[in-house]
Amino acid sequence: MYATIVLYLYPMDWNSGIKGFKAYLLLEKSLSGHSIDAYIRDVGKLLEFVLIHKIDCSPDKLTGDQLTQFIYYINDLGLEPKSQARIISGIRAFYKYLIMEDIIDKDPSELLESPKLQRRLPDVLSYEEISSILASIDMSLPHNQRNRAILETLYACGLRVTELVTLKLSNYFPEQGFIKVLGKNDKERLIPIGDSAIKHINLYLATERMQLPVIVKGNEDTLFLNRRGKGLTRIMIFMMIKNFVAMAGIHKTVSPHTFRHSFATHLVEGGADLRAVQEMMGHESILTTEIYTHVDRNYLRETMMKYHPLSKGNS
């Protein structure tokens, strides 16, 4: 998958780098196939970051500052510290290989720190900002009925982007007002879905999806499809959101995960029970869900610091 993306954007650099790294892990490190796949996935995450942020350079040209931004990127995806540390270890191994091959003479990953820090409070959108993004979608243009349904679903259900692109038609129950999602560690959960999202999904199913000339074998049960009748990629969702956010005139870094954070934050701010939010988000621990109470407290503190006269240094 990554090699295909690479050949389109970077004719040789990423492709040859990843291929060479794979050969190094197999022939010189004698790692198992499972371990090699894990390392390649780690480098694939770095490539995903490069593509999403349109960083037009090969792996040997990435700077330490850009790699630090990559760490914030994987942190904002909501990955556990253990998973982040594994990815960073994989990136360090990749750059060690580039050093050994004399492709680079300085390792930009040497100052990277594994995440011992607390997770940063997630960025969220206000309800008005989400409404503005949805209103920016021109429904007369091709594929925008699908795109509106996608954004409605992200916000209505708080899905991870992988859960969205793998959502099955057979797990969509509009009459009951639920969807069934396959989350982390293959755990299924039922999530309520609101009337607005149901309305736009049903419109998409009755128009754009039904009018597809072909659905590629194996994709018949995938809810959201591209114009070629195949499932969407994570990168397509990132790019789509970036475009609509720009059209709405919102100057924030917004990703699919921002919609997930906004879903949880708005529920907590509205007084929802934390256990119910935990269940809908698919969090293993209630401690992960509690970060959304901190978002609300952080907003209160910022308001106090901004408007309270004594907080401005006056006496």
C-alpha positions in Angstrom: 0.0 0.0 0.0 2.7 2.5 1.0 4.8 1.6 -2.0 2.0 2.5 -4.3 1.5 5.9 -2.7 5.3 6.5 -2.8 5.6 5.8 -6.5 3.0 8.4 -7.3 4.5 11.2 -5.2 8.1 10.4 -4.8 9.4 8.3 -7.7 12.3 6.5 -5.9 13.3 8.0 -2.5 10.6 6.7 -0.1 10.1 3.5 -2.2 13.8 2.5 -2.3 14.3 3.6 1.3 11.5 1.4 2.6 12.4 -1.6 0.4 16.1 -1.3 1.5 15.1 -1.1 5.1 12.9 -4.2 4.7 15.8 -6.1 3.1 18.1 -5.0 5.9 15.7 -6.2 8.6 15.4 -9.6 6.9 18.9 -10.3 5.8 21.1 -8.5 8.3 18.9 -8.5 11.5 17.2 -11.8 10.7 13.9 -10.6 12.1 10.7 -12.6 11.8 8.1 -11.6 9.2 5.8 -10.3 12.0 8.5 -8.0 13.4 9.5 -6.8 9.9 5.8 -5.9 9.2 5.7 -3.9 12.5 8.8 -1.9 11.5 7.4 -1.2 8.1 4.1 -0.1 9.5 6.0 2.3 11.8 7.8 3.9 8.8 4.4 3.9 7.0 3.0 6.1 9.8 5.8 8.6 9.1 5.0 8.5 5.4 1.3 9.0 6.2 2.3 12.1 8.2 4.4 13.4 5.3 1.6 12.9 2.7 -1.1 14.5 4.9 1.0 17.5 5.7 2.3 17.8 2.1 5.9 17.8 3.1 7.6 17.5 -0.3 10.9 15.7 0.6 12.4 12.3 0.9 13.1 10.6 4.2 16.8 11.7 4.2 15.7 15.3 4.1 13.3 15.3 7.0 14.5 17.5 9.9 14.5 16.9 13.6 11.7 19.6 14.0 9.6 17.7 11.4 10.1 14.4 13.3 9.0 16.2 16.5 5.8 17.3 14.8 5.4 13.7 13.8 5.4 12.7 17.5 2.7 15.3 18.2 0.8 13.8 15.2 0.8 10.3 16.5 0.0 11.6 20.0 -3.1 13.4 18.6 -4.3 10.2 17.0 -5.0 9.0 20.5 -2.4 6.2 20.5 -1.4 4.9 23.9 2.1 5.9 25.1 3.3 2.3 24.6 2.2 2.3 21.0 3.8 5.7 20.4 7.1 4.5 21.9 7.1 1.5 19.6 6.6 3.7 16.5 9.4 6.0 17.6 11.7 3.0 18.1 10.8 1.9 14.5 11.6 5.4 13.2 15.0 5.3 15.0 15.8 1.9 13.5 14.9 3.3 10.0 17.3 6.2 10.4 20.0 3.9 11.8 19.7 1.9 8.6 20.0 5.1 6.5 23.2 6.0 8.5 24.7 2.6 7.9 24.0 2.8 4.2 25.7 6.3 4.0 22.4 7.8 2.7 22.6 10.4 5.6 25.5 11.5 7.7 23.4 12.9 10.6 20.6 11.2 12.3 17.6 13.6 12.8 15.9 11.1 15.1 18.6 11.0 17.8 17.1 13.7 19.9 13.5 12.3 19.8 12.1 11.4 23.2 9.6 8.6 23.8 6.4 9.9 25.2 6.6 10.0 29.0 4.7 13.2 28.9 1.0 13.4 29.7 -1.2 13.4 26.6 -1.8 16.9 25.3 -5.3 18.1 25.7 -7.0 17.5 22.4 -8.1 20.3 20.1 -11.8 20.6 19.7 -14.3 22.4 17.5 -17.2 24.3 18.8 -20.7 23.3 17.6 -20.8 26.5 15.5 -17.5 25.6 13.8 -18.8 22.1 13.0 -22.0 23.6 11.6 -19.8 26.0 9.5 -17.8 23.1 8.1 -20.9 21.2 7.2 -22.5 24.2 5.6 -19.3 24.7 3.4 -20.1 21.5 1.5 -21.6 22.2 -1.8 -24.2 19.5 -2.2 -24.5 20.0 -6.0 -20.9 18.8 -6.6 -20.1 15.1 -7.2 -19.4 12.9 -4.1 -20.4 15.6 -1.7 -23.5 13.7 -0.5 -21.1 11.0 0.6 -18.7 13.5 2.1 -21.5 15.2 4.1 -22.6 11.8 5.3 -19.0 11.0 6.4 -18.6 14.2 8.4 -22.0 13.8 9.9 -21.1 10.3 11.0 -17.7 11.3 12.4 -19.3 13.9 14.6 -22.5 12.0 15.5 -20.7 8.8 16.6 -17.1 9.9 17.6 -15.5 7.3 15.3 -11.8 6.7 14.8 -10.9 7.2 11.1 -10.1 3.5 10.7 -13.5 2.6 12.1 -15.1 5.0 9.7 -13.5 3.7 6.5 -14.2 0.1 7.5 -17.8 0.7 8.6 -20.1 -2.0 7.1 -23.4 -1.5 5.5 -24.7 -4.5 7.4 -23.7 -2.8 10.7 -25.9 0.2 10.0 -29.3 0.1 11.7 -31.1 3.3 11.0 -34.5 2.0 12.2 -33.0 1.3 15.6 -30.7 4.4 15.5 -27.4 2.5 16.0 -24.3 1.5 14.2 -22.0 -1.4 15.1 -18.3 -0.6 15.0 -15.3 -2.9 15.1 -12.8 -1.0 17.2 -9.3 -1.6 18.6 -8.4 -5.2 19.4 -11.4 -6.3 17.2 -13.8 -5.2 20.0 -17.3 -4.5 18.7 -19.5 -1.8 20.2 -22.9 -0.3 19.5 -23.1 3.5 19.1 -26.2 5.6 18.8 -26.4 7.6 15.6 -28.5 10.8 15.4 -31.2 11.7 12.9 -29.1 14.2 10.9 -26.4 11.6 10.2 -29.1 9.0 9.3 -30.7 11.4 6.9 -27.5 12.1 5.0 -26.4 8.4 5.0 -29.7 7.4 3.6 -29.5 10.1 0.9 -26.0 8.9 0.0 -27.2 5.3 -0.2 -30.2 6.2 -2.4 -28.2 8.4 -4.8 -24.4 8.3 -5.2 -23.8 4.8 -3.9 -26.6 3.3 -5.9 -25.4 5.0 -9.0 -21.9 3.6 -8.9 -21.1 1.8 -12.1 -19.4 -1.0 -10.3 -18.5 -2.1 -6.8 -15.2 -4.0 -6.6 -15.5 -7.5 -5.2 -14.9 -7.6 -1.5 -16.3 -4.0 -1.0 -20.0 -4.8 -1.3 -20.5 -4.4 2.4 -18.4 -1.3 2.9 -20.6 1.7 3.6 -18.6 4.5 2.1 -17.0 3.9 -1.3 -15.0 5.9 -3.7 -16.1 6.5 -7.3 -14.3 3.3 -8.4 -16.4 1.2 -6.0 -13.6 0.7 -3.5 -13.2 1.6 0.2 -11.8 5.0 1.1 -8.3 5.4 2.6 -7.4 7.2 5.8 -5.5 9.8 3.8 -8.5 10.6 1.7 -10.5 11.4 4.8 -7.7 13.6 6.2 -7.5 15.5 2.9 -11.3 15.9 2.5 -11.6 17.4 6.0 -8.6 19.7 5.4 -10.3 21.1 2.3 -13.7 21.7 3.9 -12.1 23.3 7.0 -10.3 25.8 4.7 -13.5 26.5 2.8 -15.2 27.3 6.1 -12.5 29.8 6.9 -11.5 28.0 10.1 -7.8 28.5 11.0 -7.2 25.4 13.1 -5.5 22.1 12.5 -8.4 19.8 12.1 -8.2 16.0 11.5 -10.8 13.2 11.7 -9.8 12.8 15.3 -10.8 16.4 16.0 -14.4 15.4 15.3 -14.0 12.5 17.7 -12.6 14.8 20.4 -15.4 17.3 19.8 -18.1 14.5 20.0 -16.8 13.5 23.5 -16.2 17.0 24.7 -19.7 18.2 23.8 -21.2 15.2 25.4 -19.3 15.8 28.7 -20.0 19.5 28.6 -23.7 18.7 28.2 -23.6 16.6 31.3 -23.4 13.1 29.8 -22.3 10.3 32.2 -18.6 9.5 31.8 -19.3 5.7 31.7 -21.7 6.2 28.8 -19.1 8.3 26.9 -16.4 5.7 27.7 -18.6 3.0 26.1 -19.4 5.1 23.0 -15.7 6.0 22.5 -14.5 2.4 23.0 -12.0 3.4 25.7 -10.5 0.6 27.7 -10.1 2.8 30.8 -12.3 5.5 32.2 -9.1 7.5 32.8 -8.8 8.0 29.1 -12.3 9.4 28.9 -11.6 11.7 31.9 -9.3 13.8 29.7 -12.5 15.4 28.3 -13.5 16.7 31.7 -10.0 18.4 31.7 -10.7 20.0 28.4 -13.8 21.7 29.9 -11.8 22.7 33.0 -9.0 24.1 30.8 -11.6 26.2 28.9 -12.8 27.6 32.3 -9.3 28.4 33.4 -8.5 30.2 30.1 -11.7 32.2 30.5 -10.7 33.2 34.0 -7.1 34.1 33.0 -8.4 36.2 30.1 -11.1 38.2 31.8 -10.4 38.3 35.6 -8.6 41.6 36.4 -6.2 40.1 38.9 -5.1 37.5 36.3 -3.8 40.3 34.0 -1.2 41.3 36.5 -3.1 44.3 37.8 -3.0 45.1 41.5 
